[in-house]
Amino acid sequence: MPLITEYKAALGALYPLAYRLTFRSTRELGRDDVVPPLEGLWWAEDMEAFTSRRDKDRWQWRLILMTPEWITAADVDAVREGSAVRWEEFEEGLCVQTLHVGPYDAEGPVLERMHDEEIPSRGLERTGLHHEIYLGDPRRAAPERLRTVLRQPVRRLQP
């Protein structure tokens, strides 16, 4: 299945569940909640397919919507309605990040600089999966105004 078709299918499963959780939080748990920004974990066996070549056929990904700390697996199960969406805890640790303003397809040079220059120059190495947080809605914002947090988990190199 092409990337865009799979991506749309994932959004079609994730957002309805997120809104049901938000309504449950407000009505049944008495806690105000909002659906947070969409996030994605992205990777490729060869990271140049992700940075310089932008070969989307080689990308793998997972979409994420964070939940507040008071939401439990039981809450998710109560509103799941047959959805294949998983609820799991996620801990990332130390990261290097930047705010990218512009179209998603213009991220490659920023990521290449982050991976090849910024991270090594700080005595760090990449770990984990590339993480993006989408602060705008691509259906409503012009591509040049999109804001995306580009985040890469890292660890310190041993001296």
Beta strands, then each sheet from edge to edge (+ up, - down):
strand 1: 39-43
strand 2: 60-64
strand 3: 95-101
strand 4: 124-126
strand 5: 130-134
strand 6: 147-156
sheet 1: 2+ 1- 5+ 6- 3+
sheet 2: 2+ 1- 5+ 6- 4+
end
